[in-house]
Amino acid sequence: MVNVNMNASIFIARYFSQKFKNRWEHHRKRSAIINVSSVGSLDASPNLSVYCGTKAFNRLFSLSQRLE
């Protein structure tokens, strides 16, 4: 779950961020990465601690990336 929900988001952002930056600088075309989270990112749930934690990571990582 950590690999799918957290590491994949990091690797995709790292891989595409420079490509998107170059695309904007050369062609003034915008790009986006869409990360999917869930309600589980907002509150803890019994027996779903890893799931909720990884989804909370996705939500905060996406918000931070947007600000950067």
C-alpha positions as CSV (number, residue, x, y, z in Angstrom):
1,M,0.0,0.0,0.0
2,V,2.9,2.4,0.8
3,N,4.4,1.7,-2.6
4,V,1.2,2.2,-4.5
5,N,-0.2,5.2,-2.6
6,M,2.9,7.1,-1.6
7,N,6.0,6.1,-3.5
8,A,4.2,6.1,-6.9
9,S,3.1,9.7,-6.3
10,I,6.6,10.8,-5.4
11,F,8.2,9.0,-8.4
12,I,5.6,10.4,-10.8
13,A,6.0,13.9,-9.5
14,R,9.8,13.7,-9.7
15,Y,9.7,12.3,-13.2
16,F,7.3,14.7,-14.7
17,S,8.0,17.9,-12.8
18,Q,11.1,18.9,-14.9
19,K,9.3,17.9,-18.2
20,F,6.3,20.1,-17.1
21,K,8.6,23.0,-16.2
22,N,10.3,22.8,-19.6
23,R,7.0,22.6,-21.4
24,W,5.8,25.8,-19.6
25,E,9.1,27.7,-20.3
26,H,9.2,26.8,-24.0
27,H,5.6,26.6,-25.0
28,R,3.6,28.3,-22.2
29,K,1.4,25.2,-21.9
30,R,0.2,24.1,-18.5
31,S,0.3,20.5,-17.2
32,A,-1.1,18.8,-14.2
33,I,-0.7,15.6,-12.1
34,I,-3.9,14.4,-10.6
35,N,-3.5,12.4,-7.4
36,V,-6.5,10.6,-6.0
37,S,-7.2,10.5,-2.2
38,S,-10.2,9.5,-0.2
39,V,-12.2,10.4,2.9
40,G,-9.9,8.1,4.7
41,S,-7.3,10.9,4.5
42,L,-9.3,13.2,6.8
43,D,-9.8,10.9,9.9
44,A,-8.4,7.8,11.4
45,S,-10.3,4.5,11.0
46,P,-9.8,1.3,13.0
47,N,-8.1,-1.5,11.0
48,L,-7.2,1.0,8.2
49,S,-4.3,2.8,9.7
50,V,-1.9,2.3,6.8
51,Y,-4.5,3.1,4.2
52,C,-5.6,6.3,6.0
53,G,-2.0,7.3,6.5
54,T,-1.0,6.8,2.9
55,K,-4.1,8.7,1.7
56,A,-3.4,11.6,4.1
57,F,0.2,11.6,2.7
58,N,-1.3,11.9,-0.8
59,R,-3.5,14.8,0.1
60,L,-0.8,16.8,1.8
61,F,1.8,15.9,-0.8
62,S,-0.5,17.1,-3.5
63,L,-1.3,20.4,-1.7
64,S,2.4,21.0,-1.1
65,Q,3.3,20.3,-4.8
66,R,0.6,22.8,-5.8
67,L,2.2,25.5,-3.7
68,E,5.6,24.8,-5.1
